[in-house]
Amino acid sequence: MESVQLEHENVTQLVLVSLRDGVEEGRRLSNEEKDPFERIDRGAV
């Protein structure tokens, strides 16, 4: 039973790390997408 608990904790840790990496990647991508639009807006004004 103990090994099952450990395995479950490992999977949970892996999921949390994957989620965190995905969020960071998503933020980076959305920032890159916003930048060109902001530059165009500033240039137009």
PDB file of N, CA, C and O in Angstrom, chain B, residues numbered from 101:
ATOM      1  N   MET B 101       0.835  -1.210   0.000  1.00  0.00           N
ATOM      2  CA  MET B 101       0.000   0.000   0.000  1.00  0.00           C
ATOM      3  C   MET B 101       0.868   1.258   0.000  1.00  0.00           C
ATOM      4  O   MET B 101       0.517   2.265  -0.614  1.00  0.00           O
ATOM      5  N   GLU B 102       1.996   1.189   0.690  1.00  0.00           N
ATOM      6  CA  GLU B 102       2.870   2.357   0.782  1.00  0.00           C
ATOM      7  C   GLU B 102       3.424   2.740  -0.588  1.00  0.00           C
ATOM      8  O   GLU B 102       3.535   3.924  -0.904  1.00  0.00           O
ATOM      9  N   SER B 103       3.772   1.745  -1.400  1.00  0.00           N
ATOM     10  CA  SER B 103       4.328   2.035  -2.725  1.00  0.00           C
ATOM     11  C   SER B 103       3.287   2.719  -3.612  1.00  0.00           C
ATOM     12  O   SER B 103       3.631   3.572  -4.431  1.00  0.00           O
ATOM     13  N   VAL B 104       2.037   2.354  -3.453  1.00  0.00           N
ATOM     14  CA  VAL B 104       0.970   2.991  -4.237  1.00  0.00           C
ATOM     15  C   VAL B 104       0.859   4.466  -3.845  1.00  0.00           C
ATOM     16  O   VAL B 104       0.689   5.330  -4.705  1.00  0.00           O
ATOM     17  N   GLN B 105       0.954   4.747  -2.550  1.00  0.00           N
ATOM     18  CA  GLN B 105       0.885   6.130  -2.061  1.00  0.00           C
ATOM     19  C   GLN B 105       2.048   6.940  -2.634  1.00  0.00           C
ATOM     20  O   GLN B 105       1.854   8.071  -3.081  1.00  0.00           O
ATOM     21  N   LEU B 106       3.245   6.374  -2.621  1.00  0.00           N
ATOM     22  CA  LEU B 106       4.419   7.069  -3.154  1.00  0.00           C
ATOM     23  C   LEU B 106       4.246   7.343  -4.641  1.00  0.00           C
ATOM     24  O   LEU B 106       4.550   8.434  -5.123  1.00  0.00           O
ATOM     25  N   GLU B 107       3.756   6.345  -5.355  1.00  0.00           N
ATOM     26  CA  GLU B 107       3.555   6.504  -6.793  1.00  0.00           C
ATOM     27  C   GLU B 107       2.557   7.624  -7.066  1.00  0.00           C
ATOM     28  O   GLU B 107       2.740   8.433  -7.977  1.00  0.00           O
ATOM     29  N   HIS B 108       1.505   7.656  -6.265  1.00  0.00           N
ATOM     30  CA  HIS B 108       0.487   8.690  -6.424  1.00  0.00           C
ATOM     31  C   HIS B 108       1.094  10.075  -6.196  1.00  0.00           C
ATOM     32  O   HIS B 108       0.789  11.012  -6.934  1.00  0.00           O
ATOM     33  N   GLU B 109       1.943  10.209  -5.188  1.00  0.00           N
ATOM     34  CA  GLU B 109       2.587  11.495  -4.899  1.00  0.00           C
ATOM     35  C   GLU B 109       3.500  11.906  -6.048  1.00  0.00           C
ATOM     36  O   GLU B 109       3.564  13.082  -6.405  1.00  0.00           O
ATOM     37  N   ASN B 110       4.208  10.935  -6.629  1.00  0.00           N
ATOM     38  CA  ASN B 110       5.095  11.234  -7.755  1.00  0.00           C
ATOM     39  C   ASN B 110       4.292  11.744  -8.948  1.00  0.00           C
ATOM     40  O   ASN B 110       4.687  12.706  -9.606  1.00  0.00           O
ATOM     41  N   VAL B 111       3.173  11.099  -9.218  1.00  0.00           N
ATOM     42  CA  VAL B 111       2.325  11.509 -10.337  1.00  0.00           C
ATOM     43  C   VAL B 111       1.777  12.914 -10.078  1.00  0.00           C
ATOM     44  O   VAL B 111       1.745  13.748 -10.982  1.00  0.00           O
ATOM     45  N   THR B 112       1.351  13.168  -8.850  1.00  0.00           N
ATOM     46  CA  THR B 112       0.820  14.492  -8.499  1.00  0.00           C
ATOM     47  C   THR B 112       1.892  15.549  -8.696  1.00  0.00           C
ATOM     48  O   THR B 112       1.620  16.617  -9.246  1.00  0.00           O
ATOM     49  N   GLN B 113       3.108  15.259  -8.250  1.00  0.00           N
ATOM     50  CA  GLN B 113       4.218  16.199  -8.405  1.00  0.00           C
ATOM     51  C   GLN B 113       4.481  16.459  -9.880  1.00  0.00           C
ATOM     52  O   GLN B 113       4.688  17.603 -10.284  1.00  0.00           O
ATOM     53  N   LEU B 114       4.474  15.405 -10.680  1.00  0.00           N
ATOM     54  CA  LEU B 114       4.721  15.534 -12.118  1.00  0.00           C
ATOM     55  C   LEU B 114       3.657  16.408 -12.774  1.00  0.00           C
ATOM     56  O   LEU B 114       3.970  17.251 -13.615  1.00  0.00           O
ATOM     57  N   VAL B 115       2.414  16.205 -12.390  1.00  0.00           N
ATOM     58  CA  VAL B 115       1.313  16.992 -12.956  1.00  0.00           C
ATOM     59  C   VAL B 115       1.459  18.464 -12.579  1.00  0.00           C
ATOM     60  O   VAL B 115       1.267  19.349 -13.414  1.00  0.00           O
ATOM     61  N   LEU B 116       1.801  18.718 -11.314  1.00  0.00           N
ATOM     62  CA  LEU B 116       1.962  20.108 -10.871  1.00  0.00           C
ATOM     63  C   LEU B 116       3.081  20.797 -11.626  1.00  0.00           C
ATOM     64  O   LEU B 116       2.931  21.946 -12.042  1.00  0.00           O
ATOM     65  N   VAL B 117       4.195  20.114 -11.809  1.00  0.00           N
ATOM     66  CA  VAL B 117       5.323  20.687 -12.539  1.00  0.00           C
ATOM     67  C   VAL B 117       4.922  20.940 -13.990  1.00  0.00           C
ATOM     68  O   VAL B 117       5.251  21.985 -14.552  1.00  0.00           O
ATOM     69  N   SER B 118       4.221  19.996 -14.594  1.00  0.00           N
ATOM     70  CA  SER B 118       3.783  20.152 -15.987  1.00  0.00           C
ATOM     71  C   SER B 118       2.840  21.340 -16.123  1.00  0.00           C
ATOM     72  O   SER B 118       2.948  22.121 -17.069  1.00  0.00           O
ATOM     73  N   LEU B 119       1.925  21.473 -15.188  1.00  0.00           N
ATOM     74  CA  LEU B 119       0.982  22.596 -15.221  1.00  0.00           C
ATOM     75  C   LEU B 119       1.716  23.914 -15.089  1.00  0.00           C
ATOM     76  O   LEU B 119       1.433  24.863 -15.820  1.00  0.00           O
ATOM     77  N   ARG B 120       2.658  23.977 -14.160  1.00  0.00           N
ATOM     78  CA  ARG B 120       3.413  25.216 -13.941  1.00  0.00           C
ATOM     79  C   ARG B 120       4.202  25.578 -15.202  1.00  0.00           C
ATOM     80  O   ARG B 120       4.221  26.738 -15.614  1.00  0.00           O
ATOM     81  N   ASP B 121       4.841  24.598 -15.803  1.00  0.00           N
ATOM     82  CA  ASP B 121       5.596  24.842 -17.033  1.00  0.00           C
ATOM     83  C   ASP B 121       4.658  25.320 -18.144  1.00  0.00           C
ATOM     84  O   ASP B 121       4.996  26.224 -18.908  1.00  0.00           O
ATOM     85  N   GLY B 122       3.495  24.711 -18.222  1.00  0.00           N
ATOM     86  CA  GLY B 122       2.528  25.098 -19.250  1.00  0.00           C
ATOM     87  C   GLY B 122       2.041  26.523 -19.062  1.00  0.00           C
ATOM     88  O   GLY B 122       1.869  27.259 -20.033  1.00  0.00           O
ATOM     89  N   VAL B 123       1.821  26.910 -17.822  1.00  0.00           N
ATOM     90  CA  VAL B 123       1.365  28.280 -17.531  1.00  0.00           C
ATOM     91  C   VAL B 123       2.456  29.272 -17.901  1.00  0.00           C
ATOM     92  O   VAL B 123       2.182  30.304 -18.514  1.00  0.00           O
ATOM     93  N   GLU B 124       3.701  28.957 -17.527  1.00  0.00           N
ATOM     94  CA  GLU B 124       4.813  29.856 -17.854  1.00  0.00           C
ATOM     95  C   GLU B 124       4.978  29.978 -19.363  1.00  0.00           C
ATOM     96  O   GLU B 124       5.210  31.071 -19.878  1.00  0.00           O
ATOM     97  N   GLU B 125       4.859  28.864 -20.070  1.00  0.00           N
ATOM     98  CA  GLU B 125       4.975  28.867 -21.528  1.00  0.00           C
ATOM     99  C   GLU B 125       3.831  29.692 -22.136  1.00  0.00           C
ATOM    100  O   GLU B 125       4.043  30.468 -23.068  1.00  0.00           O
ATOM    101  N   GLY B 126       2.640  29.516 -21.607  1.00  0.00           N
ATOM    102  CA  GLY B 126       1.482  30.263 -22.094  1.00  0.00           C
ATOM    103  C   GLY B 126       1.656  31.751 -21.891  1.00  0.00           C
ATOM    104  O   GLY B 126       1.325  32.540 -22.777  1.00  0.00           O
ATOM    105  N   ARG B 127       2.170  32.148 -20.738  1.00  0.00           N
ATOM    106  CA  ARG B 127       2.409  33.567 -20.467  1.00  0.00           C
ATOM    107  C   ARG B 127       3.420  34.120 -21.449  1.00  0.00           C
ATOM    108  O   ARG B 127       3.243  35.213 -21.988  1.00  0.00           O
ATOM    109  N   ARG B 128       4.487  33.360 -21.681  1.00  0.00           N
ATOM    110  CA  ARG B 128       5.542  33.822 -22.572  1.00  0.00           C
ATOM    111  C   ARG B 128       4.976  34.014 -23.985  1.00  0.00           C
ATOM    112  O   ARG B 128       5.266  35.009 -24.650  1.00  0.00           O
ATOM    113  N   LEU B 129       4.174  33.059 -24.426  1.00  0.00           N
ATOM    114  CA  LEU B 129       3.596  33.141 -25.767  1.00  0.00           C
ATOM    115  C   LEU B 129       2.631  34.321 -25.872  1.00  0.00           C
ATOM    116  O   LEU B 129       2.642  35.036 -26.873  1.00  0.00           O
ATOM    117  N   SER B 130       1.800  34.532 -24.855  1.00  0.00           N
ATOM    118  CA  SER B 130       0.841  35.630 -24.927  1.00  0.00           C
ATOM    119  C   SER B 130       1.563  36.966 -24.889  1.00  0.00           C
ATOM    120  O   SER B 130       1.114  37.928 -25.512  1.00  0.00           O
ATOM    121  N   ASN B 131       2.673  37.041 -24.170  1.00  0.00           N
ATOM    122  CA  ASN B 131       3.453  38.283 -24.148  1.00  0.00           C
ATOM    123  C   ASN B 131       4.053  38.558 -25.516  1.00  0.00           C
ATOM    124  O   ASN B 131       4.075  39.704 -25.966  1.00  0.00           O
ATOM    125  N   GLU B 132       4.538  37.520 -26.178  1.00  0.00           N
ATOM    126  CA  GLU B 132       5.117  37.683 -27.507  1.00  0.00           C
ATOM    127  C   GLU B 132       4.048  38.109 -28.513  1.00  0.00           C
ATOM    128  O   GLU B 132       4.323  38.883 -29.429  1.00  0.00           O
ATOM    129  N   GLU B 133       2.840  37.605 -28.338  1.00  0.00           N
ATOM    130  CA  GLU B 133       1.755  37.956 -29.252  1.00  0.00           C
ATOM    131  C   GLU B 133       1.307  39.400 -29.042  1.00  0.00           C
ATOM    132  O   GLU B 133       0.958  40.086 -30.003  1.00  0.00           O
ATOM    133  N   LYS B 134       1.314  39.866 -27.797  1.00  0.00           N
ATOM    134  CA  LYS B 134       0.865  41.226 -27.490  1.00  0.00           C
ATOM    135  C   LYS B 134       1.848  42.271 -27.988  1.00  0.00           C
ATOM    136  O   LYS B 134       1.438  43.325 -28.473  1.00  0.00           O
ATOM    137  N   ASP B 135       3.131  41.994 -27.875  1.00  0.00           N
ATOM    138  CA  ASP B 135       4.160  42.987 -28.201  1.00  0.00           C
ATOM    139  C   ASP B 135       3.991  43.631 -29.586  1.00  0.00           C
ATOM    140  O   ASP B 135       3.999  44.859 -29.672  1.00  0.00           O
ATOM    141  N   PRO B 136       3.842  42.873 -30.652  1.00  0.00           N
ATOM    142  CA  PRO B 136       3.717  43.501 -31.982  1.00  0.00           C
ATOM    143  C   PRO B 136       2.520  44.448 -32.064  1.00  0.00           C
ATOM    144  O   PRO B 136       2.609  45.501 -32.696  1.00  0.00           O
ATOM    145  N   PHE B 137       1.401  44.083 -31.430  1.00  0.00           N
ATOM    146  CA  PHE B 137       0.210  44.933 -31.467  1.00  0.00           C
ATOM    147  C   PHE B 137       0.457  46.223 -30.710  1.00  0.00           C
ATOM    148  O   PHE B 137       0.037  47.295 -31.144  1.00  0.00           O
ATOM    149  N   GLU B 138       1.145  46.118 -29.567  1.00  0.00           N
ATOM    150  CA  GLU B 138       1.451  47.305 -28.786  1.00  0.00           C
ATOM    151  C   GLU B 138       2.362  48.227 -29.567  1.00  0.00           C
ATOM    152  O   GLU B 138       2.207  49.447 -29.533  1.00  0.00           O
ATOM    153  N   ARG B 139       3.311  47.638 -30.267  1.00  0.00           N
ATOM    154  CA  ARG B 139       4.238  48.448 -31.068  1.00  0.00           C
ATOM    155  C   ARG B 139       3.493  49.171 -32.186  1.00  0.00           C
ATOM    156  O   ARG B 139       3.773  50.336 -32.471  1.00  0.00           O
ATOM    157  N   ILE B 140       2.541  48.480 -32.822  1.00  0.00           N
ATOM    158  CA  ILE B 140       1.764  49.082 -33.915  1.00  0.00           C
ATOM    159  C   ILE B 140       0.928  50.237 -33.359  1.00  0.00           C
ATOM    160  O   ILE B 140       0.861  51.304 -33.968  1.00  0.00           O
ATOM    161  N   ASP B 141       0.285  50.022 -32.190  1.00  0.00           N
ATOM    162  CA  ASP B 141      -0.530  51.063 -31.591  1.00  0.00           C
ATOM    163  C   ASP B 141       0.295  52.297 -31.281  1.00  0.00           C
ATOM    164  O   ASP B 141      -0.117  53.421 -31.569  1.00  0.00           O
ATOM    165  N   ARG B 142       1.470  52.080 -30.691  1.00  0.00           N
ATOM    166  CA  ARG B 142       2.342  53.205 -30.336  1.00  0.00           C
ATOM    167  C   ARG B 142       2.790  53.951 -31.604  1.00  0.00           C
ATOM    168  O   ARG B 142       2.873  55.179 -31.626  1.00  0.00           O
ATOM    169  N   GLY B 143       3.074  53.175 -32.647  1.00  0.00           N
ATOM    170  CA  GLY B 143       3.535  53.793 -33.889  1.00  0.00           C
ATOM    171  C   GLY B 143       2.428  54.609 -34.539  1.00  0.00           C
ATOM    172  O   GLY B 143       2.704  55.635 -35.161  1.00  0.00           O
ATOM    173  N   ALA B 144       1.189  54.175 -34.408  1.00  0.00           N
ATOM    174  CA  ALA B 144       0.062  54.864 -35.037  1.00  0.00           C
ATOM    175  C   ALA B 144      -0.266  56.167 -34.315  1.00  0.00           C
ATOM    176  O   ALA B 144      -0.779  57.106 -34.925  1.00  0.00           O
ATOM    177  N   VAL B 145       0.026  56.224 -33.029  1.00  0.00           N
ATOM    178  CA  VAL B 145      -0.323  57.424 -32.232  1.00  0.00           C
ATOM    179  C   VAL B 145       0.656  58.493 -32.401  1.00  0.00           C
ATOM    180  O   VAL B 145       0.513  59.561 -31.805  1.00  0.00           O
TER     181      VAL B 145
END
